[in-house]
Amino acid sequence: MPDLTRAGDILSAGVTDGAFPAATAEVGTRDGIVWTAAYGCLAPEIGDEATVDTVFDLASLTKVIATTTLVMRAVDEGRIGLADRVRRWLPAWRGSDRDAVTIEDLLTHSAGLTAHLPFYRDHRGRAEFEHAICTLPLECPPRTQALYSDLGFMLLGFILADSNGGRPLDRQFRALGEERDWGDLRFLPPADWRRRTAPTEFDAWRGRLARGEVHDENAWALGGVAGHAGLFGSVRAVGAFARDILRGGHGDDPVAAPATLIRFLTESRVPGSSRALGWDTMLPTSSCGTRMSSEAVGHTGFTGTSLWLDPRAGTYVALLTNRVHPTRANDRILAVRPAFHDAVMLAFAG
């Protein structure tokens, strides 16, 4: 059993140093949990201690846990093809500059879309967001580079709904989560989760502290359910998802066909990009530190969340925090994350 004392000390120091009020972590293998722990309190003004059942706003982990996984399922079922043109699904997506953009391009962040725009200031609901995104000038020609974009994943959320008879993204994901027994992973978390939910930030635009409602303003303007953000969950649930992905690569009750899963976890051929389909891959500058293998894939979330899986080592590391409380200007987590992951991998190596 690896000694993860050093990894825990790093998270404890992160609380003390103000990188985040609360942190939960789980480390495991495809066969089960190796270590799980919680540090800090939900917020200084709340005082309740964090536990492994604390719920966090997962932010962009939504992209890989919910949206990418549902796209894999839709590909396996023949409802969506990676080579499908976006214009086939979204009629407003038209023009010679974007005609050839595919579902795969949205997944690899190579459609040419800009990273983020504050649509929430002037738009509400799918129709307004969809038209605004589909008619935006592109930042660069498709497939020439990867530009990490929330906008492309918003479109994927819309396409997933249309491919399934209009069934909303949150209902599709909830059914999948119940089928796979992932536990506390939900869009629009129920009211009885609120007391164990870590708050994010006081939002001056909404005039309240975001707790149990999505931090991302664009996701909020889409009703709390979007392809890029909106998922909430506990570290236990994120760990259950991670084990499913690791086991799937070995054909063990896979969440998607093994060939589909391998394709999604393989680095794309977009010039200069580390992106796979939905997922990011290992670089020495990644949030996962320097000691995971070149096969590692993962993702981070703006609120202070991350999930990394190393198929070669057969391990996963889930780290959930609310580093945006009390303010998103706090970036101390940038030093904590790689140090924590390096400590974990050193413990497995040693």
Buried (B, 14 or more C-beta within 10 A) or exposed (E): EBEBEBBBEBBBBBBEEEBBBBBBBBBBBBEEBBBBBBBBBBBEEBEEEBBBBBBBBBBBBBBBBBBBBBBBBBBBEEBBEBEBBBBEBBEBBEEEEBEBBBBBBBBBBBBBBBEBBEBBEEBEEBEBBBBBBBEBEBBBEBBEBBBBBBBBBBBBBBBBBBBBEEEBBBEBBBEBBEEBEBBBBBBBBEEEBEEBBBBBBBBEEEEEBBBBBBBBBBBBBBBBBBBBBBBBBBBBBBBBBBBBBBBBBEEEEBBBBEEBBEBBBBBBEBEEBBBBBBBBBBEEEBBBBEBBEEBBBBBBBBBBBBBBBBBEBBBBBBBBBBBBBBEBEBEEBEEBBBBBBBBBBBBBEE
